[in-house]
Amino acid sequence: MLQLPVTCGAAPTASNRLARIATQISLLLTMAILLSCGRSDGSIQHDVWARLINDDATLPMKVTVTVEQGTVRLTGTARSRLQYERALALAREVVGADHIVNDIRYEEHPLASAVYAAMKQDPLVSAVALEIEGFDGGVILRSDKTNEGQRTRILQIARGVPGVMTVHDYMK
């Protein structure tokens, strides 16, 4: 640690001025080096990939992550809106990911689309974060952000959509 002599009321000496200038130059050089050192594409790719596989919504997705000069490209398939939106949000959180190119294909089942559309018409549940996965004859509903009234209403809406014969409820 650099220690400079301090003299109160005395005129600064040439050596004190020189030491202060050297300290300021050293500080500026350190800042310049830190600012110029960006993250490597490999470390950005690893961070995005790690976030995707450690998130419950995006874990089942088949996604490829590539990074070139700080631009992250996501490719693959999402089976629900939640997966699609969450993958993009997770990539945006990574430090050094300057730009995100989202080439994820969204392949939602028609019944899931119909339930989403019906939900968006209801003011009680239109803003609820919900994952809907469709299959032939039914839907799977997942959320950890519903109260009892919302949950009851979502189930009513889903059961009222033409073609929905089965509703699997995994809402909390």
C-alpha positions as CSV (number, residue, x, y, z in Angstrom):
1,M,0.0,0.0,0.0
2,L,1.3,3.4,-1.0
3,Q,1.6,5.7,2.0
4,L,2.1,9.4,1.4
5,P,3.4,11.7,4.1
6,V,0.7,14.2,5.2
7,T,1.7,17.6,6.5
8,C,-1.0,19.9,7.5
9,G,-0.6,23.5,6.5
10,A,2.6,23.0,4.7
11,A,3.0,23.6,1.0
12,P,3.0,20.4,-1.1
13,T,6.4,19.3,-2.0
14,A,7.5,18.2,-5.5
15,S,7.7,14.6,-4.3
16,N,4.1,14.7,-2.9
17,R,2.8,16.1,-6.1
18,L,4.6,13.5,-8.1
19,A,3.3,10.7,-5.8
20,R,-0.3,12.0,-6.2
21,I,0.1,12.2,-10.0
22,A,1.5,8.7,-10.1
23,T,-1.4,7.4,-8.0
24,Q,-3.9,9.0,-10.3
25,I,-2.3,7.7,-13.4
26,S,-2.2,4.2,-11.8
27,L,-5.9,4.4,-11.0
28,L,-6.8,5.6,-14.5
29,L,-4.8,2.8,-16.1
30,T,-6.4,0.2,-13.8
31,M,-9.9,1.5,-14.7
32,A,-9.1,1.4,-18.4
33,I,-7.9,-2.2,-18.2
34,L,-10.9,-3.3,-16.3
35,L,-13.3,-1.6,-18.7
36,S,-11.6,-3.0,-21.8
37,C,-11.7,-6.6,-20.5
38,G,-15.0,-8.0,-21.6
39,R,-16.2,-11.5,-20.9
40,S,-15.2,-14.2,-23.3
41,D,-17.9,-15.7,-25.6
42,G,-17.3,-19.1,-24.0
43,S,-18.0,-17.8,-20.5
44,I,-21.1,-16.0,-21.6
45,Q,-22.3,-19.2,-23.4
46,H,-21.7,-21.2,-20.3
47,D,-23.6,-18.8,-18.1
48,V,-26.6,-18.7,-20.4
49,W,-26.6,-22.5,-20.7
50,A,-26.2,-23.0,-16.9
51,R,-29.2,-20.7,-16.3
52,L,-31.4,-22.6,-18.8
53,I,-30.7,-26.0,-17.3
54,N,-31.1,-24.8,-13.7
55,D,-34.5,-23.2,-14.3
56,D,-37.6,-25.4,-13.9
57,A,-39.4,-23.8,-16.8
58,T,-36.6,-24.1,-19.3
59,L,-35.0,-27.4,-18.2
60,P,-37.1,-29.6,-20.5
61,M,-36.4,-27.5,-23.6
62,K,-34.1,-28.5,-26.3
63,V,-32.1,-25.3,-26.8
64,T,-28.7,-24.6,-28.4
65,V,-26.8,-21.6,-27.2
66,T,-24.1,-20.0,-29.3
67,V,-22.2,-16.7,-28.7
68,E,-20.2,-14.7,-31.1
69,Q,-18.7,-11.3,-30.1
70,G,-21.2,-11.0,-27.2
71,T,-24.3,-11.8,-29.3
72,V,-26.2,-14.8,-27.9
73,R,-28.2,-16.9,-30.3
74,L,-30.9,-19.2,-28.9
75,T,-32.2,-22.0,-31.2
76,G,-34.5,-24.8,-30.4
77,T,-38.1,-25.5,-29.6
78,A,-40.4,-24.3,-26.8
79,R,-43.7,-26.1,-26.0
80,S,-45.2,-23.3,-23.9
81,R,-45.2,-19.5,-23.8
82,L,-43.6,-19.7,-20.4
83,Q,-40.6,-21.7,-21.7
84,Y,-40.3,-19.3,-24.7
85,E,-40.4,-16.1,-22.6
86,R,-38.3,-17.5,-19.7
87,A,-35.4,-18.6,-22.0
88,L,-35.2,-15.1,-23.4
89,A,-35.4,-13.5,-20.0
90,L,-32.6,-15.8,-18.6
91,A,-30.3,-15.0,-21.5
92,R,-30.9,-11.3,-21.1
93,E,-29.8,-11.5,-17.4
94,V,-26.2,-12.7,-18.3
95,V,-23.6,-10.0,-18.0
96,G,-21.8,-9.6,-21.3
97,A,-24.7,-10.8,-23.4
98,D,-24.9,-7.6,-25.5
99,H,-27.6,-8.7,-27.9
100,I,-29.9,-11.7,-27.9
101,V,-31.1,-13.4,-31.1
102,N,-34.1,-15.5,-30.3
103,D,-34.5,-18.3,-32.9
104,I,-36.5,-20.5,-30.6
105,R,-39.5,-22.0,-32.4
106,Y,-42.7,-21.8,-30.5
107,E,-44.8,-24.9,-31.0
108,E,-47.8,-24.5,-28.8
109,H,-50.6,-27.1,-29.0
110,P,-53.9,-25.6,-30.4
111,L,-55.8,-26.4,-27.1
112,A,-53.2,-24.5,-25.1
113,S,-53.6,-21.5,-27.5
114,A,-57.3,-21.6,-27.1
115,V,-57.1,-21.7,-23.2
116,Y,-54.6,-18.8,-23.3
117,A,-57.0,-16.8,-25.5
118,A,-60.0,-17.5,-23.2
119,M,-58.0,-16.6,-20.1
120,K,-56.9,-13.2,-21.6
121,Q,-60.6,-12.3,-21.9
122,D,-61.2,-12.6,-18.2
123,P,-60.0,-9.7,-16.0
124,L,-59.6,-11.8,-12.9
125,V,-57.0,-14.1,-14.5
126,S,-55.7,-12.3,-17.6
127,A,-52.4,-11.3,-15.8
128,V,-51.7,-14.6,-14.0
129,A,-48.3,-16.1,-14.9
130,L,-49.4,-19.6,-16.1
131,E,-47.8,-22.3,-18.1
132,I,-50.3,-24.2,-20.3
133,E,-49.2,-27.4,-22.1
134,G,-51.7,-28.9,-24.5
135,F,-52.1,-32.5,-25.6
136,D,-54.8,-34.3,-27.6
137,G,-58.0,-33.8,-25.6
138,G,-56.6,-31.8,-22.7
139,V,-54.3,-29.3,-21.1
140,I,-51.8,-29.2,-18.2
141,L,-51.9,-26.0,-16.1
142,R,-48.9,-25.0,-14.0
143,S,-48.4,-21.9,-11.9
144,D,-47.0,-21.0,-8.5
145,K,-48.5,-17.6,-8.6
146,T,-52.3,-18.2,-8.2
147,N,-54.6,-17.7,-5.3
148,E,-57.7,-19.9,-4.7
149,G,-60.1,-17.6,-6.6
150,Q,-57.8,-17.4,-9.6
151,R,-57.2,-21.1,-9.6
152,T,-60.9,-21.9,-9.5
153,R,-61.6,-19.4,-12.4
154,I,-58.8,-20.7,-14.5
155,L,-60.1,-24.3,-14.2
156,Q,-63.6,-23.1,-15.2
157,I,-62.2,-21.3,-18.2
158,A,-60.1,-24.3,-19.3
159,R,-62.9,-26.8,-18.9
160,G,-65.1,-24.5,-21.0
161,V,-62.8,-24.4,-24.0
162,P,-64.2,-26.6,-26.9
163,G,-62.1,-29.7,-27.3
164,V,-60.8,-29.7,-23.7
165,M,-61.9,-33.0,-22.1
166,T,-59.2,-33.3,-19.4
167,V,-57.5,-30.6,-17.3
168,H,-54.5,-31.5,-15.2
169,D,-54.1,-28.9,-12.4
170,Y,-50.6,-28.3,-11.0
171,M,-51.3,-24.7,-9.8
172,K,-50.4,-23.6,-6.4
